[in-house]
Amino acid sequence: MVCFICFQGLISLADFDAIVVGAGIAGLSSGYVMASAGLNILVVERGKVPGSKNVTGGRIYTHAIEKFTPELMEDLPFEREIVKERISFLTDESATTLEFSGKTEGRSYTVIREKLDGWLAGKVEEKGGIVASGVRVDDLIREEDTTGICAGDDEITARAVIIADGVNSPLGKKAGLRDDFKAEELAVGVKEVIKLGEEEINRRFQVDSKEGVANLMVGSPTDGLPGGGFLYTNLETISLGIVANVKEIASHGSDLDELLSGLKEHPYVRPLINGGTTVEYSAHMIPEGGIRAIPKLVGEGYLLTGDAAGFCLNTGFTVRGMDFAFASGVLAAQTIIKCSEKNDFSLKSLALYEQLLESEFVLKDLRKFEKAPIFLSSSRIYSLYPDLVNVMVKKIFDIKGEQETLCKQIREAIKEADVSTFTLMKDLWKGSRIL
């Protein structure tokens, strides 16, 4: 069991090699790597316990853990390993689903963040690091070669501070590394965790115990606005939610709670959750601006990581954040370790962090999909094309007598959708190049 140290009065006079602000995946991965290297580190968390404020849909790709800290895979507290990938195109009354069944080479799992983050915090403490919960950091300290934090009346100093305080990142702004993300660079998600029981989930989704399903949905879940729905199977519960662009939600006056209620009643979704009991409701901001929205990552005594740095990637068919958070936290830790070895925490030495990010998938993938946020903002993806896909598939299977050829059925569906062939081909070509 993890013991979270009470902050007030116990560590206010201590100095550390590094302080990490934020006990999410980015902050805890950096804390774990630094503590494993023998550094004297402190991780502070505003929530009551690590993970208490994290409300992600619940899927983690584990390639970064396997590469940097493979020992953590031995008892990773995952819910189910994803063995079925589904992408569904929804209209108000119909759905067309593309499913891949089988394990991929790169493994991924559903997780409950409070379990995962609490477990990872325990790993940090096993290595000698300190994790202090219930600590709100009000300000930063920067004096010559000393960096630190202010929490209430307490000041704690260190050689460097890793800022991993989430998408709003008040400390990232105080450090002069970033401004607020623009509304079009943010998505907002709402999620319900619905309890069904392990055996019932196995039956409904045709999986064995510890096997899971990831289902992304586009179209009616967001009423045609940029975004989509998601469903992940946990061991005994379902994570069901909606994610939509903040700017579009505001300009259209949409209500995410109403959209989520509508998704729960959709003919495709309702049989999957029927009879379940909602045990959790939460909302979360998500950075989706891509590489063009990445702020400054290094300052005098500071490194910015995880959601605070905008490290999230949505390609339309995959949504990644936790693997970016874990890797960026590890690379921040490796930077601090190197600086400690040289006894040099200058801005020039801390700039190694950006070099490491460039050498790994974090910035490579964000740069590779640089134009994805622009392409995925097209309204046709969320209104026209889900309708078109469902009309096309319906015509193929709708036998009323004399059957038309597949080619003619597709032409009729395109005509009925009122989209030009040129527009369709242009979007397909652009999407194939960008995504």
VEXPAKE-941578 format. One record per residue (C-alpha): residue number from 1; x, y, z; chain. Coordinates in nm, 4 decimals, decimal comma, always signed. Layout:
% VEXPAKE-941578
[NUM [X Y Z] "A"];
...
% end
This chain:
% VEXPAKE-941578
[1 [+0,0000 +0,0000 +0,0000] "A"];
[2 [+0,1330 +0,3434 -0,0937] "A"];
[3 [+0,1884 +0,5852 +0,1913] "A"];
[4 [+0,1541 +0,9454 +0,0777] "A"];
[5 [+0,3589 +1,1771 +0,2951] "A"];
[6 [+0,1895 +1,4738 +0,4539] "A"];
[7 [+0,3565 +1,7824 +0,3146] "A"];
[8 [+0,3049 +2,0467 +0,5807] "A"];
[9 [+0,5932 +2,0695 +0,8238] "A"];
[10 [+0,7835 +1,7609 +0,7106] "A"];
[11 [+0,9708 +1,8599 +0,3950] "A"];
[12 [+0,9472 +2,2369 +0,3883] "A"];
[13 [+1,3167 +2,2793 +0,4755] "A"];
[14 [+1,4509 +2,0080 +0,2445] "A"];
[15 [+1,6437 +2,0624 -0,0769] "A"];
[16 [+1,6120 +1,8233 -0,3690] "A"];
[17 [+1,7921 +1,7422 -0,6904] "A"];
[18 [+1,4592 +1,7860 -0,8684] "A"];
[19 [+1,0985 +1,8636 -0,7904] "A"];
[20 [+0,8192 +1,7275 -1,0097] "A"];
[21 [+0,4867 +1,9107 -1,0030] "A"];
[22 [+0,2022 +1,6798 -1,0955] "A"];
[23 [+0,1643 +1,3092 -1,0141] "A"];
[24 [+0,0125 +1,2001 -1,3417] "A"];
[25 [+0,1862 +0,9607 -1,5758] "A"];
[26 [+0,4381 +1,2188 -1,7009] "A"];
[27 [+0,5332 +1,3344 -1,3522] "A"];
[28 [+0,5492 +0,9877 -1,1997] "A"];
[29 [+0,7495 +0,8343 -1,4842] "A"];
[30 [+1,0068 +1,1107 -1,4474] "A"];
[31 [+1,0088 +1,0648 -1,0697] "A"];
[32 [+1,0549 +0,6899 -1,1023] "A"];
[33 [+1,3508 +0,7169 -1,3419] "A"];
[34 [+1,5257 +0,9855 -1,1367] "A"];
[35 [+1,4716 +0,8018 -0,8082] "A"];
[36 [+1,6003 +0,4805 -0,9689] "A"];
[37 [+1,9175 +0,6695 -1,0584] "A"];
[38 [+1,9674 +0,7683 -0,6942] "A"];
[39 [+1,8574 +1,1307 -0,7219] "A"];
[40 [+1,6878 +1,2987 -0,4287] "A"];
[41 [+1,3484 +1,3877 -0,5744] "A"];
[42 [+1,0091 +1,5148 -0,4674] "A"];
[43 [+0,6815 +1,4692 -0,6565] "A"];
[44 [+0,3944 +1,6906 -0,5443] "A"];
[45 [+0,0315 +1,6387 -0,6390] "A"];
[46 [-0,2625 +1,8713 -0,5869] "A"];
[47 [-0,5210 +1,5912 -0,5695] "A"];
[48 [-0,5965 +1,3829 -0,2639] "A"];
[49 [-0,4091 +1,0900 -0,4175] "A"];
[50 [-0,2305 +1,0432 -0,7521] "A"];
[51 [-0,4857 +0,9686 -1,0212] "A"];
[52 [-0,7794 +1,1226 -0,8380] "A"];
[53 [-0,8044 +1,4053 -1,0957] "A"];
[54 [-0,7297 +1,1956 -1,4050] "A"];
[55 [-1,0402 +1,1021 -1,5997] "A"];
[56 [-0,8991 +0,9793 -1,9304] "A"];
[57 [-1,0996 +0,7332 -2,1368] "A"];
[58 [-0,8585 +0,4708 -2,0189] "A"];
[59 [-0,6276 +0,3255 -2,2880] "A"];
[60 [-0,2483 +0,3129 -2,2745] "A"];
[61 [-0,0087 +0,1958 -2,5440] "A"];
[62 [+0,2765 +0,0324 -2,3542] "A"];
[63 [+0,5627 +0,0564 -2,6067] "A"];
[64 [+0,7255 +0,3418 -2,4115] "A"];
[65 [+0,7100 +0,1486 -2,0839] "A"];
[66 [+0,8499 -0,1614 -2,2512] "A"];
[67 [+1,1409 +0,0356 -2,3972] "A"];
[68 [+1,2414 +0,2598 -2,1069] "A"];
[69 [+1,1303 +0,0704 -1,7958] "A"];
[70 [+1,0469 -0,2898 -1,8950] "A"];
[71 [+1,0494 -0,4006 -1,5319] "A"];
[72 [+0,7270 -0,2084 -1,4773] "A"];
[73 [+0,5404 -0,4379 -1,7180] "A"];
[74 [+0,5667 -0,7262 -1,4700] "A"];
[75 [+0,2826 -0,6068 -1,2478] "A"];
[76 [+0,1272 -0,3194 -1,4428] "A"];
[77 [-0,2301 -0,2881 -1,3069] "A"];
[78 [-0,4118 -0,2955 -1,6388] "A"];
[79 [-0,7782 -0,3880 -1,6810] "A"];
[80 [-0,7887 -0,5675 -2,0182] "A"];
[81 [-0,5565 -0,6080 -2,3150] "A"];
[82 [-0,7142 -0,4725 -2,6331] "A"];
[83 [-0,7824 -0,7564 -2,8793] "A"];
[84 [-1,0652 -0,5938 -3,0757] "A"];
[85 [-1,0377 -0,2567 -3,2480] "A"];
[86 [-1,3601 -0,1000 -3,3734] "A"];
[87 [-1,4310 +0,2170 -3,5691] "A"];
[88 [-1,8023 +0,2933 -3,6022] "A"];
[89 [-1,9768 +0,5431 -3,8306] "A"];
[90 [-2,3030 +0,6442 -3,6642] "A"];
[91 [-2,6131 +0,8223 -3,7904] "A"];
[92 [-2,9142 +0,8848 -3,5688] "A"];
[93 [-3,0569 +0,5386 -3,6297] "A"];
[94 [-2,7848 +0,3274 -3,7904] "A"];
[95 [-2,4224 +0,2244 -3,7537] "A"];
[96 [-2,1536 +0,0727 -3,9723] "A"];
[97 [-1,8597 -0,0760 -3,7827] "A"];
[98 [-1,5171 -0,1809 -3,9048] "A"];
[99 [-1,3577 -0,4315 -3,6664] "A"];
[100 [-1,0115 -0,5805 -3,6384] "A"];
[101 [-0,9935 -0,8829 -3,4106] "A"];
[102 [-0,6556 -1,0071 -3,2917] "A"];
[103 [-0,3515 -0,8842 -3,1032] "A"];
[104 [-0,1248 -0,6249 -3,2611] "A"];
[105 [+0,2528 -0,6236 -3,2223] "A"];
[106 [+0,2314 -0,3022 -3,0193] "A"];
[107 [+0,0263 -0,3886 -2,7144] "A"];
[108 [-0,2304 -0,1629 -2,5497] "A"];
[109 [-0,4471 -0,1954 -2,2421] "A"];
[110 [-0,7414 -0,0320 -2,0729] "A"];
[111 [-0,6566 +0,1159 -1,7346] "A"];
[112 [-0,8230 +0,2919 -1,4437] "A"];
[113 [-0,6042 +0,5950 -1,3801] "A"];
[114 [-0,6490 +0,6082 -1,0038] "A"];
[115 [-0,5218 +0,2501 -0,9838] "A"];
[116 [-0,2421 +0,3029 -1,2350] "A"];
[117 [-0,1178 +0,6342 -1,0969] "A"];
[118 [-0,1355 +0,5144 -0,7365] "A"];
[119 [+0,0641 +0,2049 -0,8284] "A"];
[120 [+0,3256 +0,4104 -1,0151] "A"];
[121 [+0,3529 +0,6478 -0,7180] "A"];
[122 [+0,4275 +0,3451 -0,5034] "A"];
[123 [+0,7058 +0,2478 -0,7427] "A"];
[124 [+0,8566 +0,5967 -0,7066] "A"];
[125 [+0,8594 +0,5610 -0,3290] "A"];
[126 [+1,0079 +0,2110 -0,3490] "A"];
[127 [+1,3045 +0,3718 -0,5262] "A"];
[128 [+1,3441 +0,6309 -0,2514] "A"];
[129 [+1,1507 +0,9219 -0,4009] "A"];
[130 [+0,8960 +1,1232 -0,2036] "A"];
[131 [+0,5381 +1,1611 -0,3261] "A"];
[132 [+0,3359 +1,4277 -0,1428] "A"];
[133 [-0,0366 +1,4585 -0,2139] "A"];
[134 [-0,2792 +1,7366 -0,1318] "A"];
[135 [-0,0167 +2,0003 -0,2159] "A"];
[136 [-0,1166 +2,3010 -0,4210] "A"];
[137 [+0,1821 +2,4791 -0,5742] "A"];
[138 [+0,1109 +2,8514 -0,5905] "A"];
[139 [+0,4278 +2,9844 -0,7477] "A"];
[140 [+0,7786 +2,9098 -0,8682] "A"];
[141 [+1,1134 +3,0213 -0,7289] "A"];
[142 [+1,4088 +3,1152 -0,9475] "A"];
[143 [+1,7219 +3,2661 -0,7930] "A"];
[144 [+2,0613 +3,2253 -0,9623] "A"];
[145 [+2,1226 +2,8485 -0,9718] "A"];
[146 [+1,8273 +2,7631 -0,7484] "A"];
[147 [+1,4811 +2,6696 -0,8620] "A"];
[148 [+1,1867 +2,5727 -0,6477] "A"];
[149 [+0,8212 +2,5951 -0,5616] "A"];
[150 [+0,6001 +2,7875 -0,3221] "A"];
[151 [+0,3171 +2,5938 -0,1592] "A"];
[152 [+0,1300 +2,8041 +0,0906] "A"];
[153 [+0,3889 +2,9406 +0,3349] "A"];
[154 [+0,6460 +2,6777 +0,2385] "A"];
[155 [+0,9311 +2,7157 -0,0080] "A"];
[156 [+1,1128 +2,4068 -0,1370] "A"];
[157 [+1,4222 +2,4359 -0,3511] "A"];
[158 [+1,5856 +2,2126 -0,6093] "A"];
[159 [+1,8302 +2,2240 -0,8961] "A"];
[160 [+1,5424 +2,1954 -1,1469] "A"];
[161 [+1,1641 +2,1642 -1,1620] "A"];
[162 [+0,9772 +1,9370 -1,4006] "A"];
[163 [+0,6355 +2,0876 -1,4708] "A"];
[164 [+0,3743 +1,8176 -1,5342] "A"];
[165 [+0,0658 +1,9953 -1,3999] "A"];
[166 [-0,1776 +1,9143 -1,6803] "A"];
[167 [-0,3329 +2,0817 -1,9803] "A"];
[168 [-0,4098 +2,4131 -1,8076] "A"];
[169 [-0,0566 +2,4256 -1,6578] "A"];
[170 [-0,0625 +2,7368 -1,4409] "A"];
[171 [+0,3056 +2,6784 -1,3596] "A"];
[172 [+0,3980 +2,6507 -1,7257] "A"];
[173 [+0,2577 +2,9998 -1,7677] "A"];
[174 [+0,4349 +3,1295 -1,4570] "A"];
[175 [+0,7622 +2,9896 -1,5931] "A"];
[176 [+0,7077 +3,1841 -1,9144] "A"];
[177 [+0,7036 +2,8674 -2,1239] "A"];
[178 [+0,3509 +2,8851 -2,2569] "A"];
[179 [+0,0269 +3,0755 -2,2876] "A"];
[180 [-0,3235 +2,9359 -2,2830] "A"];
[181 [-0,3998 +2,6939 -2,5653] "A"];
[182 [-0,6396 +2,8391 -2,8213] "A"];
[183 [-0,9950 +2,7067 -2,8156] "A"];
[184 [-0,9481 +2,5292 -3,1498] "A"];
[185 [-0,6424 +2,3505 -3,0054] "A"];
[186 [-0,8428 +2,1938 -2,7234] "A"];
[187 [-1,1027 +1,9239 -2,6956] "A"];
[188 [-1,3262 +1,8606 -2,3987] "A"];
[189 [-1,4343 +1,5128 -2,3009] "A"];
[190 [-1,7057 +1,3798 -2,0737] "A"];
[191 [-1,7092 +1,0200 -1,9584] "A"];
[192 [-1,9217 +0,7784 -1,7616] "A"];
[193 [-1,7907 +0,4588 -1,6081] "A"];
[194 [-2,0716 +0,2032 -1,6215] "A"];
[195 [-2,0555 -0,1150 -1,4145] "A"];
[196 [-2,1730 -0,4357 -1,5820] "A"];
[197 [-1,9611 -0,7090 -1,4258] "A"];
[198 [-1,6777 -0,9137 -1,5715] "A"];
[199 [-1,8807 -1,2063 -1,7041] "A"];
[200 [-2,1430 -0,9833 -1,8647] "A"];
[201 [-1,8759 -0,7801 -2,0440] "A"];
[202 [-1,7160 -1,1028 -2,1676] "A"];
[203 [-2,0510 -1,2186 -2,3029] "A"];
[204 [-2,1607 -0,8938 -2,4660] "A"];
[205 [-1,8306 -0,8240 -2,6367] "A"];
[206 [-1,7405 -1,1881 -2,7090] "A"];
[207 [-1,4044 -1,1773 -2,5313] "A"];
[208 [-1,2335 -1,3818 -2,2646] "A"];
[209 [-1,1322 -1,2457 -1,9246] "A"];
[210 [-0,8530 -0,9896 -1,9491] "A"];
[211 [-0,9355 -0,9345 -2,3210] "A"];
[212 [-1,0865 -0,6009 -2,4167] "A"];
[213 [-1,2431 -0,3858 -2,6870] "A"];
[214 [-1,1650 -0,0302 -2,7973] "A"];
[215 [-1,4406 +0,1348 -3,0011] "A"];
[216 [-1,4126 +0,4837 -3,1543] "A"];
[217 [-1,7326 +0,6345 -3,2964] "A"];
[218 [-1,7824 +0,9253 -3,5370] "A"];
[219 [-2,0920 +1,1043 -3,6637] "A"];
[220 [-2,4028 +1,1399 -3,4515] "A"];
[221 [-2,2195 +1,1170 -3,1150] "A"];
[222 [-2,1105 +1,4801 -3,1579] "A"];
[223 [-2,4056 +1,5874 -3,3730] "A"];
[224 [-2,1715 +1,6384 -3,6679] "A"];
[225 [-1,9178 +1,8535 -3,4799] "A"];
[226 [-1,5433 +1,7703 -3,4824] "A"];
[227 [-1,4906 +1,4981 -3,2255] "A"];
[228 [-1,6367 +1,1575 -3,1551] "A"];
[229 [-1,7395 +0,8964 -2,9060] "A"];
[230 [-1,5394 +0,6235 -2,7385] "A"];
[231 [-1,6072 +0,2997 -2,5554] "A"];
[232 [-1,3456 +0,0956 -2,3693] "A"];
[233 [-1,4022 -0,2254 -2,1776] "A"];
[234 [-1,2463 -0,2429 -1,8322] "A"];
[235 [-1,2451 -0,5560 -1,6192] "A"];
[236 [-1,5913 -0,4988 -1,4676] "A"];
[237 [-1,6931 -0,1623 -1,6162] "A"];
[238 [-1,7350 +0,0234 -1,9451] "A"];
[239 [-1,5807 +0,3660 -2,0081] "A"];
[240 [-1,8161 +0,5520 -2,2412] "A"];
[241 [-1,7677 +0,9117 -2,3437] "A"];
[242 [-1,7763 +1,2002 -2,5889] "A"];
[243 [-1,4884 +1,4224 -2,7003] "A"];
[244 [-1,5520 +1,7401 -2,9009] "A"];
[245 [-1,3605 +2,0498 -3,0078] "A"];
[246 [-1,3950 +2,3321 -2,7548] "A"];
[247 [-1,4355 +2,6096 -3,0136] "A"];
[248 [-1,7019 +2,4202 -3,2080] "A"];
[249 [-1,8933 +2,3260 -2,8945] "A"];
[250 [-1,8990 +2,6890 -2,7832] "A"];
[251 [-1,9945 +2,8341 -3,1215] "A"];
[252 [-2,2799 +2,5868 -3,1719] "A"];
[253 [-2,4020 +2,6048 -2,8124] "A"];
[254 [-2,3975 +2,2259 -2,7821] "A"];
[255 [-2,4362 +2,0487 -2,4498] "A"];
[256 [-2,1938 +1,7595 -2,3969] "A"];
[257 [-2,4128 +1,6033 -2,1293] "A"];
[258 [-2,7015 +1,5892 -2,3770] "A"];
[259 [-2,4752 +1,4434 -2,6445] "A"];
[260 [-2,3556 +1,1746 -2,4039] "A"];
[261 [-2,7150 +1,0945 -2,3063] "A"];
[262 [-2,7981 +1,0647 -2,6752] "A"];
[263 [-2,5044 +0,8315 -2,7327] "A"];
[264 [-2,6206 +0,6063 -2,4488] "A"];
[265 [-2,9604 +0,5743 -2,6194] "A"];
[266 [-2,8229 +0,5106 -2,9677] "A"];
[267 [-2,9403 +0,1736 -3,1103] "A"];
[268 [-2,5785 +0,0636 -3,1505] "A"];
[269 [-2,4653 +0,1589 -2,7993] "A"];
[270 [-2,7741 +0,0909 -2,5870] "A"];
[271 [-2,7542 -0,2926 -2,6029] "A"];
[272 [-2,3887 -0,2766 -2,4996] "A"];
[273 [-2,4552 -0,0864 -2,1750] "A"];
[274 [-2,8158 -0,1828 -2,0981] "A"];
[275 [-2,8657 -0,2715 -1,7323] "A"];
[276 [-2,5391 -0,1156 -1,6243] "A"];
[277 [-2,4982 +0,1234 -1,3324] "A"];
[278 [-2,3091 +0,4510 -1,3670] "A"];
[279 [-2,0434 +0,4617 -1,0955] "A"];
[280 [-1,8414 +0,7623 -1,2119] "A"];
[281 [-1,8892 +1,0791 -1,4171] "A"];
[282 [-1,6047 +1,3116 -1,5113] "A"];
[283 [-1,4858 +1,5758 -1,7589] "A"];
[284 [-1,1414 +1,6586 -1,8931] "A"];
[285 [-0,9618 +1,8984 -2,1276] "A"];
[286 [-0,7394 +1,7459 -2,3982] "A"];
[287 [-0,4665 +1,9237 -2,5994] "A"];
[288 [-0,5166 +1,8421 -2,9686] "A"];
[289 [-0,3335 +2,1228 -3,1458] "A"];
[290 [-0,0497 +1,8959 -3,2559] "A"];
[291 [+0,3074 +2,0029 -3,3210] "A"];
[292 [+0,2039 +2,3571 -3,4179] "A"];
[293 [+0,0673 +2,4158 -3,0677] "A"];
[294 [+0,3734 +2,2888 -2,8788] "A"];
[295 [+0,5030 +2,5692 -2,6510] "A"];
[296 [+0,8565 +2,6296 -2,5231] "A"];
[297 [+0,9673 +2,3156 -2,3455] "A"];
[298 [+1,2786 +2,4370 -2,1632] "A"];
[299 [+1,3379 +2,7408 -1,9444] "A"];
[300 [+1,5871 +2,8542 -1,6823] "A"];
[301 [+1,5550 +2,5666 -1,4350] "A"];
[302 [+1,2324 +2,4271 -1,5826] "A"];
[303 [+1,1181 +2,1486 -1,8135] "A"];
[304 [+0,7609 +2,1157 -1,9455] "A"];
[305 [+0,6173 +1,7704 -2,0056] "A"];
[306 [+0,3012 +1,5643 -2,0616] "A"];
[307 [-0,0315 +1,7382 -2,1274] "A"];
[308 [+0,1198 +2,0646 -2,0042] "A"];
[309 [+0,3401 +2,0547 -2,3154] "A"];
[310 [+0,0534 +1,9540 -2,5454] "A"];
[311 [+0,1897 +1,6041 -2,6056] "A"];
[312 [-0,1216 +1,4351 -2,7456] "A"];
[313 [-0,1984 +1,2958 -3,0905] "A"];
[314 [-0,5346 +1,2340 -3,2557] "A"];
[315 [-0,5185 +1,0800 -3,6018] "A"];
[316 [-0,8895 +1,0073 -3,6247] "A"];
[317 [-0,8415 +0,6324 -3,5915] "A"];
[318 [-0,6049 +0,6399 -3,2924] "A"];
[319 [-0,5952 +0,8738 -2,9934] "A"];
[320 [-0,2715 +0,8782 -2,7949] "A"];
[321 [-0,1725 +1,0680 -2,4851] "A"];
[322 [-0,0520 +0,8400 -2,2064] "A"];
[323 [+0,2381 +0,6944 -2,4063] "A"];
[324 [+0,3498 +1,0494 -2,4939] "A"];
[325 [+0,3205 +1,1469 -2,1274] "A"];
[326 [+0,5235 +0,8497 -2,0080] "A"];
[327 [+0,7997 +0,8931 -2,2656] "A"];
[328 [+0,8299 +1,2687 -2,2194] "A"];
[329 [+0,8504 +1,2210 -1,8426] "A"];
[330 [+1,1293 +0,9661 -1,8841] "A"];
[331 [+1,3205 +1,1931 -2,1241] "A"];
[332 [+1,2865 +1,4850 -1,8822] "A"];
[333 [+1,4273 +1,2594 -1,6101] "A"];
[334 [+1,7176 +1,1501 -1,8305] "A"];
[335 [+1,7965 +1,5174 -1,8899] "A"];
[336 [+1,8044 +1,5924 -1,5167] "A"];
[337 [+2,0233 +1,2869 -1,4521] "A"];
[338 [+2,2711 +1,4023 -1,7158] "A"];
[339 [+2,2752 +1,7560 -1,5739] "A"];
[340 [+2,3343 +1,6148 -1,2271] "A"];
[341 [+2,6280 +1,4079 -1,3490] "A"];
[342 [+2,7860 +1,7208 -1,4980] "A"];
[343 [+2,6717 +1,9411 -1,2081] "A"];
[344 [+2,5426 +2,1771 -1,4736] "A"];
[345 [+2,1762 +2,2808 -1,4772] "A"];
[346 [+2,2185 +2,5739 -1,7132] "A"];
[347 [+1,9686 +2,6429 -1,9883] "A"];
[348 [+2,2164 +2,5013 -2,2391] "A"];
[349 [+2,2416 +2,1725 -2,0482] "A"];
[350 [+1,8653 +2,1442 -1,9959] "A"];
[351 [+1,8211 +2,1893 -2,3728] "A"];
[352 [+1,9222 +1,8222 -2,4007] "A"];
[353 [+1,5547 +1,7516 -2,3265] "A"];
[354 [+1,4474 +1,8846 -2,6667] "A"];
[355 [+1,7156 +1,6806 -2,8388] "A"];
[356 [+1,5921 +1,3646 -2,6679] "A"];
[357 [+1,2316 +1,4408 -2,7632] "A"];
[358 [+1,3406 +1,4842 -3,1258] "A"];
[359 [+1,5262 +1,1511 -3,1190] "A"];
[360 [+1,2213 +0,9595 -2,9945] "A"];
[361 [+0,8668 +0,9183 -3,1251] "A"];
[362 [+0,7273 +1,2075 -2,9205] "A"];
[363 [+0,8132 +1,4928 -3,1562] "A"];
[364 [+0,8665 +1,2656 -3,4570] "A"];
[365 [+0,5060 +1,1465 -3,4560] "A"];
[366 [+0,3627 +1,4888 -3,3786] "A"];
[367 [+0,5595 +1,6324 -3,6701] "A"];
[368 [+0,4644 +1,3427 -3,8985] "A"];
[369 [+0,0952 +1,4160 -3,8385] "A"];
[370 [+0,1393 +1,7947 -3,8351] "A"];
[371 [-0,1568 +1,8613 -4,0660] "A"];
[372 [-0,3919 +1,6139 -3,8966] "A"];
[373 [-0,5642 +1,8725 -3,6702] "A"];
[374 [-0,6481 +2,0882 -3,9734] "A"];
[375 [-0,7806 +1,7964 -4,1779] "A"];
[376 [-0,9803 +1,6597 -3,8846] "A"];
[377 [-1,1529 +1,9952 -3,8384] "A"];
[378 [-1,3491 +1,9435 -4,1637] "A"];
[379 [-1,7212 +1,9134 -4,0901] "A"];
[380 [-1,7657 +1,6603 -4,3732] "A"];
[381 [-1,5820 +1,3953 -4,1690] "A"];
[382 [-1,8415 +1,4137 -3,8908] "A"];
[383 [-2,1639 +1,4731 -4,0812] "A"];
[384 [-2,1467 +1,3888 -4,4513] "A"];
[385 [-1,9229 +1,0815 -4,4530] "A"];
[386 [-2,0853 +0,8837 -4,1681] "A"];
[387 [-2,4157 +0,9278 -4,3519] "A"];
[388 [-2,2537 +0,8270 -4,6818] "A"];
[389 [-2,0955 +0,5131 -4,5351] "A"];
[390 [-2,4246 +0,3990 -4,3833] "A"];
[391 [-2,6242 +0,4687 -4,7008] "A"];
[392 [-2,3711 +0,2784 -4,9119] "A"];
[393 [-2,3692 -0,0256 -4,6836] "A"];
[394 [-2,7473 -0,0205 -4,6493] "A"];
[395 [-2,7914 -0,0218 -5,0271] "A"];
[396 [-2,5532 -0,3167 -5,0607] "A"];
[397 [-2,7590 -0,5307 -4,8235] "A"];
[398 [-3,1055 -0,3910 -4,9069] "A"];
[399 [-3,2542 -0,6492 -5,1449] "A"];
[400 [-3,5987 -0,5513 -5,2784] "A"];
[401 [-3,6111 -0,7547 -5,5960] "A"];
[402 [-3,3822 -0,6854 -5,8909] "A"];
[403 [-3,0339 -0,6203 -5,7519] "A"];
[404 [-2,8096 -0,3486 -5,8862] "A"];
[405 [-2,4346 -0,3883 -5,9310] "A"];
[406 [-2,2099 -0,2744 -5,6474] "A"];
[407 [-2,0660 +0,0066 -5,8596] "A"];
[408 [-2,4127 +0,1461 -5,9343] "A"];
[409 [-2,5173 +0,1191 -5,5707] "A"];
[410 [-2,2114 +0,3202 -5,4666] "A"];
[411 [-2,2802 +0,5864 -5,7320] "A"];
[412 [-2,6416 +0,6144 -5,6142] "A"];
[413 [-2,5296 +0,6489 -5,2516] "A"];
[414 [-2,2847 +0,9272 -5,3434] "A"];
[415 [-2,5575 +1,1038 -5,5397] "A"];
[416 [-2,8034 +1,0670 -5,2515] "A"];
[417 [-2,5448 +1,2114 -5,0112] "A"];
[418 [-2,5181 +1,5173 -5,2366] "A"];
[419 [-2,1381 +1,5124 -5,2511] "A"];
[420 [-1,9391 +1,5481 -5,5708] "A"];
[421 [-1,7061 +1,2698 -5,6715] "A"];
[422 [-1,4292 +1,5282 -5,6967] "A"];
[423 [-1,4779 +1,6383 -5,3335] "A"];
[424 [-1,4872 +1,2771 -5,2183] "A"];
[425 [-1,1682 +1,1831 -5,4034] "A"];
[426 [-0,9940 +1,5006 -5,2885] "A"];
[427 [-1,0722 +1,4255 -4,9231] "A"];
[428 [-0,9668 +1,0623 -4,9606] "A"];
[429 [-0,6373 +1,1655 -5,1212] "A"];
[430 [-0,5687 +1,4356 -4,8645] "A"];
[431 [-0,6596 +1,2088 -4,5746] "A"];
[432 [-0,4385 +0,9265 -4,6993] "A"];
[433 [-0,1413 +1,1626 -4,7176] "A"];
[434 [-0,2003 +1,3374 -4,3837] "A"];
[435 [-0,3207 +1,0487 -4,1702] "A"];
% end
